[in-house]
Amino acid sequence: MGIKEIIEISKPRIVVLLVITAVTSMYAASKLIGPELDTWGLIHIIIAGGLASAGSSALNHYYDRDIDPLMERTSTRPIPSGRIKPNSVLIYGLTVSVISVVYGALALNYVSAFFIALGIFFYVIIYTAWLKRLNSSNIVIGGFAGSAAAMAGWSAATGSMDILGFLIGFLVFVWTPSHFWCLAMKMKDEYSAAKVPMLPVLIGMQKTSKYILINTLILLPYSLMLYAFGMGLVYTAIAAASGGLMLVYHYKLTKEPTSDFAWKAYKVTAPYLTIIFLAVALDAAFHFRF
């Protein structure tokens, strides 16, 4: 198993995204709630979060090895292309996942380790093994795996979970359908070939675009509501601007529900999570309210 294949099955883009949510949540919690964060705390959450994401992604590769060859987007992955043996991916995924939870418990705290384990469980068991091939709500419920990463970061700093930390983490859950359904519209024919019941496969492009718009209409006020629970003006301004841009594109998507425009909307939706969690960290650093 070469380094290139290990990196590929670990899904580095997802690793980076989830580590950003965990680190920014941890930093914000240390500033807004306390205690003050030290450098080692950040290093520990990066290692634990990165390992958890890499391990669960590898297990996703292993479980989907039968349908990946049916989709152009996934047919060149290491297992279907024959570059790596499935059992090697399974052993790697299980080992790294277990290490991430143990490391989190030892280097951070048990609450943070719980959310690390919960994120792995939701992504591997709830989404990949249970819902993905059975139910159109697969990505909706499975999106909580990303929320768990943010909650792991928050609790790593505070040793507990409060309402603000939960609501910030839940942003990932609310954002996920708008993000992934845009991708599903782009990849509709591939999901159909693999018999994966993503929303566009079941109800068509037009209705899916309306569901995306409705979800974004929920996401925008939800993100702004966090001001009432303690977030400040820096966060609120960035959340309004980034969420508003998503809303514009998703409204346009209902007027042009094609795979090409869905891809454009996806590219607008994709950076939202990084932007919103950087906004959380910036708000904590320069916190002021009316």
Secondary structure in CASP SS format (residue, H / E / C, confidence):
PFRMAT SS
TARGET T0000
AUTHOR 0000-0000-0000
METHOD secondary structure of the structure
MODEL  1
M C 1.00
G C 1.00
I H 1.00
K H 1.00
E H 1.00
I H 1.00
I H 1.00
E H 1.00
I H 1.00
S C 1.00
K C 1.00
P H 1.00
R H 1.00
I H 1.00
V H 1.00
V H 1.00
L H 1.00
L H 1.00
V H 1.00
I H 1.00
T H 1.00
A H 1.00
V H 1.00
T H 1.00
S H 1.00
M H 1.00
Y H 1.00
A H 1.00
A H 1.00
S H 1.00
K H 1.00
L H 1.00
I C 1.00
G C 1.00
P C 1.00
E C 1.00
L C 1.00
D C 1.00
T H 1.00
W H 1.00
G H 1.00
L H 1.00
I H 1.00
H H 1.00
I H 1.00
I H 1.00
I H 1.00
A H 1.00
G H 1.00
G H 1.00
L H 1.00
A H 1.00
S H 1.00
A H 1.00
G H 1.00
S H 1.00
S H 1.00
A H 1.00
L H 1.00
N H 1.00
H H 1.00
Y H 1.00
Y H 1.00
D H 1.00
R H 1.00
D H 1.00
I C 1.00
D H 1.00
P H 1.00
L H 1.00
M C 1.00
E C 1.00
R C 1.00
T C 1.00
S C 1.00
T C 1.00
R C 1.00
P C 1.00
I C 1.00
P C 1.00
S C 1.00
G C 1.00
R C 1.00
I C 1.00
K C 1.00
P H 1.00
N H 1.00
S H 1.00
V H 1.00
L H 1.00
I H 1.00
Y H 1.00
G H 1.00
L H 1.00
T H 1.00
V H 1.00
S H 1.00
V H 1.00
I H 1.00
S H 1.00
V H 1.00
V H 1.00
Y H 1.00
G H 1.00
A H 1.00
L H 1.00
A H 1.00
L C 1.00
N C 1.00
Y H 1.00
V H 1.00
S H 1.00
A H 1.00
F H 1.00
F H 1.00
I H 1.00
A H 1.00
L H 1.00
G H 1.00
I H 1.00
F H 1.00
F H 1.00
Y H 1.00
V H 1.00
I H 1.00
I H 1.00
Y H 1.00
T H 1.00
A H 1.00
W H 1.00
L H 1.00
K C 1.00
R C 1.00
L C 1.00
N C 1.00
S C 1.00
S C 1.00
N H 1.00
I H 1.00
V H 1.00
I H 1.00
G H 1.00
G C 1.00
F H 1.00
A H 1.00
G H 1.00
S H 1.00
A H 1.00
A H 1.00
A H 1.00
M H 1.00
A H 1.00
G H 1.00
W H 1.00
S H 1.00
A H 1.00
A H 1.00
T H 1.00
G C 1.00
S C 1.00
M C 1.00
D C 1.00
I H 1.00
L H 1.00
G H 1.00
F H 1.00
L H 1.00
I H 1.00
G H 1.00
F H 1.00
L H 1.00
V H 1.00
F H 1.00
V H 1.00
W H 1.00
T H 1.00
P H 1.00
S H 1.00
H H 1.00
F H 1.00
W H 1.00
C H 1.00
L H 1.00
A H 1.00
M H 1.00
K H 1.00
M C 1.00
K H 1.00
D H 1.00
E H 1.00
Y H 1.00
S H 1.00
A H 1.00
A C 1.00
K C 1.00
V C 1.00
P C 1.00
M C 1.00
L H 1.00
P H 1.00
V H 1.00
L H 1.00
I H 1.00
G C 1.00
M H 1.00
Q H 1.00
K H 1.00
T H 1.00
S H 1.00
K H 1.00
Y H 1.00
I H 1.00
L H 1.00
I H 1.00
N H 1.00
T H 1.00
L H 1.00
I H 1.00
L H 1.00
L H 1.00
P H 1.00
Y H 1.00
S H 1.00
L H 1.00
M H 1.00
L H 1.00
Y H 1.00
A H 1.00
F H 1.00
G C 1.00
M C 1.00
G C 1.00
L H 1.00
V H 1.00
Y H 1.00
T H 1.00
A H 1.00
I H 1.00
A H 1.00
A H 1.00
A H 1.00
S H 1.00
G H 1.00
G H 1.00
L H 1.00
M H 1.00
L H 1.00
V H 1.00
Y H 1.00
H H 1.00
Y H 1.00
K H 1.00
L H 1.00
T H 1.00
K H 1.00
E C 1.00
P C 1.00
T C 1.00
S H 1.00
D H 1.00
F H 1.00
A H 1.00
W H 1.00
K H 1.00
A H 1.00
Y H 1.00
K H 1.00
V H 1.00
T H 1.00
A C 1.00
P C 1.00
Y H 1.00
L H 1.00
T H 1.00
I H 1.00
I H 1.00
F H 1.00
L H 1.00
A H 1.00
V H 1.00
A H 1.00
L H 1.00
D H 1.00
A H 1.00
A H 1.00
F C 1.00
H C 1.00
F C 1.00
R C 1.00
F C 1.00
END
